[in-house]
């Protein structure tokens, strides 16, 4: 189930978006202003943010700029009532991935959402490097420098989940879904144990992790 953050200050539109997307099978969280959007995006891992431009406290442009400055790669679909081309260009230049101009049809929005989620689903690279570590997902290999590091299938899946969600918090429950599979009973202690073992293999100083960062009470953030 993909998680979507809807940022919209107009109550009726926010409620409509939440209901429509929930019926499509998405898990939806709603924020009603720009500052709340920043807090929500930092606290949870979302697969997509639907972001209105005209918001109280921080407008959509400011929110998008702030997210990209933190290194977040979460796809952003901007909603705007403005028809000036310069506003659309500004949103894209600040890091938005797509935009829909109000008024829009629910069918169009659903199509844009599905397209962005499909694009991100294929976003995990064949290889990924951080520090002195190179992960080759096609060969299921991890190397530090010239040395081959033995990792378990679970640890490789954890690395893939971290890479897909790099720069944002990955809650334990989402890690369970992405690594062990939905419906599998695994305790938080088991997750933490696997993370500890993985840190020993990829961190320069496992006791003071540089890449796999604990977020107390929530999960982990990968800063690779």
Short mmCIF file of the C-alpha atoms (twelve columns), coordinates in Angstrom:
data_MODEL
# 
_entry.id   MODEL 
# 
loop_
_atom_site.group_PDB 
_atom_site.id 
_atom_site.type_symbol 
_atom_site.label_atom_id 
_atom_site.label_alt_id 
_atom_site.label_comp_id 
_atom_site.label_asym_id 
_atom_site.label_seq_id 
_atom_site.Cartn_x 
_atom_site.Cartn_y 
_atom_site.Cartn_z 
_atom_site.pdbx_PDB_model_num 
ATOM 1   C CA . UNK A 1   0.000   0.000   0.000   1 
ATOM 2   C CA . UNK A 2   1.533   3.304   -1.109  1 
ATOM 3   C CA . UNK A 3   1.486   6.141   1.413   1 
ATOM 4   C CA . UNK A 4   0.448   9.590   0.162   1 
ATOM 5   C CA . UNK A 5   0.656   12.920  1.973   1 
ATOM 6   C CA . UNK A 6   -2.018  15.366  0.811   1 
ATOM 7   C CA . UNK A 7   -1.260  19.013  1.650   1 
ATOM 8   C CA . UNK A 8   -4.380  21.090  1.063   1 
ATOM 9   C CA . UNK A 9   -5.910  23.848  3.201   1 
ATOM 10  C CA . UNK A 10  -9.378  23.821  1.631   1 
ATOM 11  C CA . UNK A 11  -11.300 21.350  3.858   1 
ATOM 12  C CA . UNK A 12  -13.761 20.099  1.216   1 
ATOM 13  C CA . UNK A 13  -11.031 19.470  -1.353  1 
ATOM 14  C CA . UNK A 14  -8.759  17.809  1.213   1 
ATOM 15  C CA . UNK A 15  -11.605 15.530  2.301   1 
ATOM 16  C CA . UNK A 16  -12.452 14.701  -1.311  1 
ATOM 17  C CA . UNK A 17  -8.860  13.857  -2.168  1 
ATOM 18  C CA . UNK A 18  -8.484  11.744  0.956   1 
ATOM 19  C CA . UNK A 19  -11.660 9.782   0.222   1 
ATOM 20  C CA . UNK A 20  -10.926 9.264   -3.462  1 
ATOM 21  C CA . UNK A 21  -7.333  8.131   -2.925  1 
ATOM 22  C CA . UNK A 22  -8.318  5.875   -0.023  1 
ATOM 23  C CA . UNK A 23  -10.849 4.142   -2.274  1 
ATOM 24  C CA . UNK A 24  -8.005  3.596   -4.750  1 
ATOM 25  C CA . UNK A 25  -6.156  1.643   -2.070  1 
ATOM 26  C CA . UNK A 26  -3.678  4.278   -0.876  1 
ATOM 27  C CA . UNK A 27  -2.902  5.122   2.743   1 
ATOM 28  C CA . UNK A 28  -3.544  8.869   2.991   1 
ATOM 29  C CA . UNK A 29  -2.382  11.458  5.524   1 
ATOM 30  C CA . UNK A 30  -3.629  15.051  5.304   1 
ATOM 31  C CA . UNK A 31  -1.801  18.248  6.318   1 
ATOM 32  C CA . UNK A 32  -3.584  21.599  6.139   1 
ATOM 33  C CA . UNK A 33  -0.652  24.014  5.987   1 
ATOM 34  C CA . UNK A 34  2.958   24.142  4.842   1 
ATOM 35  C CA . UNK A 35  4.555   23.847  8.272   1 
ATOM 36  C CA . UNK A 36  2.485   20.755  9.104   1 
ATOM 37  C CA . UNK A 37  3.565   19.237  5.787   1 
ATOM 38  C CA . UNK A 38  7.250   19.631  6.685   1 
ATOM 39  C CA . UNK A 39  6.656   18.005  10.088  1 
ATOM 40  C CA . UNK A 40  4.747   15.081  8.584   1 
ATOM 41  C CA . UNK A 41  7.313   14.506  5.828   1 
ATOM 42  C CA . UNK A 42  10.123  14.420  8.398   1 
ATOM 43  C CA . UNK A 43  8.271   12.052  10.725  1 
ATOM 44  C CA . UNK A 44  7.083   9.461   8.201   1 
ATOM 45  C CA . UNK A 45  8.132   7.936   4.909   1 
ATOM 46  C CA . UNK A 46  5.697   8.753   2.107   1 
ATOM 47  C CA . UNK A 47  5.726   7.473   -1.457  1 
ATOM 48  C CA . UNK A 48  4.214   10.690  -2.843  1 
ATOM 49  C CA . UNK A 49  3.188   14.158  -1.731  1 
ATOM 50  C CA . UNK A 50  0.280   16.009  -3.345  1 
ATOM 51  C CA . UNK A 51  1.079   19.630  -2.598  1 
ATOM 52  C CA . UNK A 52  -1.158  22.651  -3.066  1 
ATOM 53  C CA . UNK A 53  0.680   25.863  -3.983  1 
ATOM 54  C CA . UNK A 54  -1.503  28.308  -2.048  1 
ATOM 55  C CA . UNK A 55  -1.073  27.303  1.608   1 
ATOM 56  C CA . UNK A 56  -1.016  29.165  4.934   1 
ATOM 57  C CA . UNK A 57  2.258   29.585  6.894   1 
ATOM 58  C CA . UNK A 58  4.439   28.248  4.037   1 
ATOM 59  C CA . UNK A 59  3.321   28.079  0.423   1 
ATOM 60  C CA . UNK A 60  3.851   25.017  -1.725  1 
ATOM 61  C CA . UNK A 61  6.941   26.447  -3.379  1 
ATOM 62  C CA . UNK A 62  8.592   26.956  0.024   1 
ATOM 63  C CA . UNK A 63  7.635   23.447  1.136   1 
ATOM 64  C CA . UNK A 64  9.050   21.896  -2.028  1 
ATOM 65  C CA . UNK A 65  12.257  23.904  -1.692  1 
ATOM 66  C CA . UNK A 66  12.651  22.878  1.958   1 
ATOM 67  C CA . UNK A 67  12.108  19.188  1.170   1 
ATOM 68  C CA . UNK A 68  14.694  19.163  -1.596  1 
ATOM 69  C CA . UNK A 69  17.227  20.978  0.579   1 
ATOM 70  C CA . UNK A 70  17.051  18.103  3.063   1 
ATOM 71  C CA . UNK A 71  17.882  15.673  0.251   1 
ATOM 72  C CA . UNK A 72  14.369  14.229  0.085   1 
ATOM 73  C CA . UNK A 73  13.632  12.539  -3.243  1 
ATOM 74  C CA . UNK A 74  9.964   11.949  -2.476  1 
ATOM 75  C CA . UNK A 75  7.975   12.694  -5.644  1 
ATOM 76  C CA . UNK A 76  5.913   15.883  -5.487  1 
ATOM 77  C CA . UNK A 77  2.735   16.496  -7.464  1 
ATOM 78  C CA . UNK A 78  1.791   20.168  -7.203  1 
ATOM 79  C CA . UNK A 79  -1.777  21.483  -7.326  1 
ATOM 80  C CA . UNK A 80  -2.161  25.042  -8.539  1 
ATOM 81  C CA . UNK A 81  -5.054  27.311  -9.401  1 
ATOM 82  C CA . UNK A 82  -2.648  29.521  -11.274 1 
ATOM 83  C CA . UNK A 83  -2.452  29.237  -15.044 1 
ATOM 84  C CA . UNK A 84  0.681   31.302  -15.608 1 
ATOM 85  C CA . UNK A 85  3.420   29.233  -17.191 1 
ATOM 86  C CA . UNK A 86  6.031   30.873  -14.946 1 
ATOM 87  C CA . UNK A 87  4.383   29.372  -11.821 1 
ATOM 88  C CA . UNK A 88  4.474   25.889  -13.306 1 
ATOM 89  C CA . UNK A 89  8.085   26.324  -14.371 1 
ATOM 90  C CA . UNK A 90  9.041   27.573  -10.898 1 
ATOM 91  C CA . UNK A 91  7.500   24.515  -9.264  1 
ATOM 92  C CA . UNK A 92  9.379   22.158  -11.570 1 
ATOM 93  C CA . UNK A 93  12.639  24.056  -11.068 1 
ATOM 94  C CA . UNK A 94  12.257  23.756  -7.289  1 
ATOM 95  C CA . UNK A 95  12.011  19.989  -7.604  1 
ATOM 96  C CA . UNK A 96  8.352   19.169  -8.231  1 
ATOM 97  C CA . UNK A 97  7.878   16.139  -10.459 1 
ATOM 98  C CA . UNK A 98  4.525   17.059  -11.982 1 
ATOM 99  C CA . UNK A 99  1.637   19.487  -11.577 1 
ATOM 100 C CA . UNK A 100 -2.130  19.574  -12.037 1 
ATOM 101 C CA . UNK A 101 -4.019  22.813  -12.581 1 
ATOM 102 C CA . UNK A 102 -7.261  23.391  -10.669 1 
ATOM 103 C CA . UNK A 103 -9.997  22.579  -11.392 1 
ATOM 104 C CA . UNK A 104 -9.025  19.017  -12.269 1 
ATOM 105 C CA . UNK A 105 -10.906 15.766  -12.649 1 
ATOM 106 C CA . UNK A 106 -10.349 12.979  -10.102 1 
ATOM 107 C CA . UNK A 107 -9.584  10.678  -13.027 1 
ATOM 108 C CA . UNK A 108 -6.737  12.914  -14.212 1 
ATOM 109 C CA . UNK A 109 -5.274  13.170  -10.715 1 
ATOM 110 C CA . UNK A 110 -5.414  9.399   -10.227 1 
ATOM 111 C CA . UNK A 111 -3.616  8.895   -13.526 1 
ATOM 112 C CA . UNK A 112 -0.857  11.344  -12.557 1 
ATOM 113 C CA . UNK A 113 -0.473  9.699   -9.150  1 
ATOM 114 C CA . UNK A 114 -0.173  6.220   -10.668 1 
ATOM 115 C CA . UNK A 115 2.376   7.440   -13.215 1 
ATOM 116 C CA . UNK A 116 4.591   8.999   -10.547 1 
ATOM 117 C CA . UNK A 117 4.388   5.935   -8.307  1 
ATOM 118 C CA . UNK A 118 5.298   3.659   -11.236 1 
ATOM 119 C CA . UNK A 119 8.268   5.874   -12.021 1 
ATOM 120 C CA . UNK A 120 9.507   5.723   -8.432  1 
ATOM 121 C CA . UNK A 121 8.942   1.960   -8.165  1 
ATOM 122 C CA . UNK A 122 11.665  1.496   -10.761 1 
ATOM 123 C CA . UNK A 123 13.937  4.008   -9.089  1 
ATOM 124 C CA . UNK A 124 16.160  1.562   -7.226  1 
ATOM 125 C CA . UNK A 125 19.494  1.572   -9.105  1 
ATOM 126 C CA . UNK A 126 21.387  -1.518  -10.215 1 
ATOM 127 C CA . UNK A 127 24.365  -0.355  -8.148  1 
ATOM 128 C CA . UNK A 128 24.689  2.149   -5.335  1 
ATOM 129 C CA . UNK A 129 27.790  3.532   -3.600  1 
ATOM 130 C CA . UNK A 130 28.170  5.263   -0.245  1 
ATOM 131 C CA . UNK A 131 31.357  5.784   1.718   1 
ATOM 132 C CA . UNK A 132 33.682  2.964   0.674   1 
ATOM 133 C CA . UNK A 133 30.753  0.595   0.076   1 
ATOM 134 C CA . UNK A 134 29.423  -0.428  -3.343  1 
ATOM 135 C CA . UNK A 135 26.189  -2.439  -3.512  1 
ATOM 136 C CA . UNK A 136 25.489  -4.329  -6.729  1 
ATOM 137 C CA . UNK A 137 21.826  -5.322  -6.535  1 
ATOM 138 C CA . UNK A 138 21.908  -7.209  -9.843  1 
ATOM 139 C CA . UNK A 139 24.737  -9.470  -8.623  1 
ATOM 140 C CA . UNK A 140 23.580  -9.456  -4.964  1 
ATOM 141 C CA . UNK A 141 27.049  -8.333  -3.889  1 
ATOM 142 C CA . UNK A 142 28.384  -5.816  -1.400  1 
ATOM 143 C CA . UNK A 143 31.991  -4.631  -1.474  1 
ATOM 144 C CA . UNK A 144 34.069  -2.398  0.772   1 
ATOM 145 C CA . UNK A 145 37.008  -1.270  -1.267  1 
ATOM 146 C CA . UNK A 146 38.230  -4.418  -2.989  1 
ATOM 147 C CA . UNK A 147 36.889  -6.791  -0.328  1 
ATOM 148 C CA . UNK A 148 33.662  -8.744  -0.801  1 
ATOM 149 C CA . UNK A 149 31.344  -8.429  2.199   1 
ATOM 150 C CA . UNK A 150 29.105  -11.359 3.042   1 
ATOM 151 C CA . UNK A 151 25.536  -10.185 3.559   1 
ATOM 152 C CA . UNK A 152 22.371  -12.174 4.099   1 
ATOM 153 C CA . UNK A 153 19.351  -11.914 1.751   1 
ATOM 154 C CA . UNK A 154 17.526  -9.953  4.461   1 
ATOM 155 C CA . UNK A 155 20.422  -7.508  4.803   1 
ATOM 156 C CA . UNK A 156 20.486  -7.007  1.031   1 
ATOM 157 C CA . UNK A 157 16.742  -6.304  1.053   1 
ATOM 158 C CA . UNK A 158 17.268  -3.843  3.899   1 
ATOM 159 C CA . UNK A 159 19.908  -2.031  1.877   1 
ATOM 160 C CA . UNK A 160 17.516  -1.864  -1.075  1 
ATOM 161 C CA . UNK A 161 14.784  -0.419  1.163   1 
ATOM 162 C CA . UNK A 162 17.200  2.149   2.594   1 
ATOM 163 C CA . UNK A 163 18.378  3.196   -0.867  1 
ATOM 164 C CA . UNK A 164 14.802  3.567   -2.152  1 
ATOM 165 C CA . UNK A 165 13.946  5.734   0.849   1 
ATOM 166 C CA . UNK A 166 17.264  7.545   1.259   1 
ATOM 167 C CA . UNK A 167 17.084  10.884  2.997   1 
ATOM 168 C CA . UNK A 168 13.762  10.229  4.728   1 
ATOM 169 C CA . UNK A 169 12.631  8.352   7.794   1 
ATOM 170 C CA . UNK A 170 11.702  4.721   7.197   1 
ATOM 171 C CA . UNK A 171 9.370   3.523   9.986   1 
ATOM 172 C CA . UNK A 172 9.863   -0.018  11.244  1 
ATOM 173 C CA . UNK A 173 6.419   -1.115  10.033  1 
ATOM 174 C CA . UNK A 174 7.241   -0.016  6.482   1 
ATOM 175 C CA . UNK A 175 10.588  -1.761  6.682   1 
ATOM 176 C CA . UNK A 176 8.755   -4.917  7.688   1 
ATOM 177 C CA . UNK A 177 6.505   -4.643  4.626   1 
ATOM 178 C CA . UNK A 178 9.383   -3.932  2.228   1 
ATOM 179 C CA . UNK A 179 11.894  -6.451  3.608   1 
ATOM 180 C CA . UNK A 180 9.943   -9.335  5.160   1 
ATOM 181 C CA . UNK A 181 6.638   -8.861  3.345   1 
ATOM 182 C CA . UNK A 182 3.208   -7.725  4.462   1 
ATOM 183 C CA . UNK A 183 1.582   -9.970  7.045   1 
ATOM 184 C CA . UNK A 184 4.852   -11.458 8.320   1 
ATOM 185 C CA . UNK A 185 5.157   -11.393 12.103  1 
ATOM 186 C CA . UNK A 186 8.544   -9.933  13.019  1 
ATOM 187 C CA . UNK A 187 9.200   -7.988  16.206  1 
ATOM 188 C CA . UNK A 188 10.918  -4.613  16.412  1 
ATOM 189 C CA . UNK A 189 13.774  -6.338  18.252  1 
ATOM 190 C CA . UNK A 190 14.421  -8.544  15.218  1 
ATOM 191 C CA . UNK A 191 14.484  -5.498  12.935  1 
ATOM 192 C CA . UNK A 192 16.911  -3.705  15.247  1 
ATOM 193 C CA . UNK A 193 19.157  -6.766  15.424  1 
ATOM 194 C CA . UNK A 194 19.398  -6.969  11.639  1 
ATOM 195 C CA . UNK A 195 20.170  -3.254  11.448  1 
ATOM 196 C CA . UNK A 196 22.929  -3.674  14.045  1 
ATOM 197 C CA . UNK A 197 24.450  -6.545  12.059  1 
ATOM 198 C CA . UNK A 198 24.242  -4.553  8.831   1 
ATOM 199 C CA . UNK A 199 25.945  -1.558  10.450  1 
ATOM 200 C CA . UNK A 200 28.881  -3.776  11.439  1 
ATOM 201 C CA . UNK A 201 29.359  -4.603  7.763   1 
ATOM 202 C CA . UNK A 202 28.915  -1.186  6.098   1 
ATOM 203 C CA . UNK A 203 29.579  1.526   8.698   1 
ATOM 204 C CA . UNK A 204 33.119  2.926   9.269   1 
ATOM 205 C CA . UNK A 205 32.329  3.127   13.012  1 
ATOM 206 C CA . UNK A 206 29.248  0.966   13.769  1 
ATOM 207 C CA . UNK A 207 28.877  2.346   17.312  1 
ATOM 208 C CA . UNK A 208 28.589  5.862   15.868  1 
ATOM 209 C CA . UNK A 209 26.709  5.242   12.609  1 
ATOM 210 C CA . UNK A 210 27.211  7.684   9.783   1 
ATOM 211 C CA . UNK A 211 24.803  6.244   7.207   1 
ATOM 212 C CA . UNK A 212 22.074  4.219   8.965   1 
ATOM 213 C CA . UNK A 213 20.720  6.667   11.534  1 
ATOM 214 C CA . UNK A 214 18.275  5.715   14.300  1 
ATOM 215 C CA . UNK A 215 15.209  7.937   14.664  1 
ATOM 216 C CA . UNK A 216 14.026  7.349   18.198  1 
ATOM 217 C CA . UNK A 217 10.573  5.851   18.476  1 
ATOM 218 C CA . UNK A 218 10.034  5.747   14.692  1 
ATOM 219 C CA . UNK A 219 12.620  3.818   12.690  1 
ATOM 220 C CA . UNK A 220 15.711  4.641   10.649  1 
ATOM 221 C CA . UNK A 221 16.973  7.162   8.110   1 
ATOM 222 C CA . UNK A 222 19.578  6.298   5.492   1 
ATOM 223 C CA . UNK A 223 21.943  9.192   4.781   1 
ATOM 224 C CA . UNK A 224 24.102  7.440   2.230   1 
# 
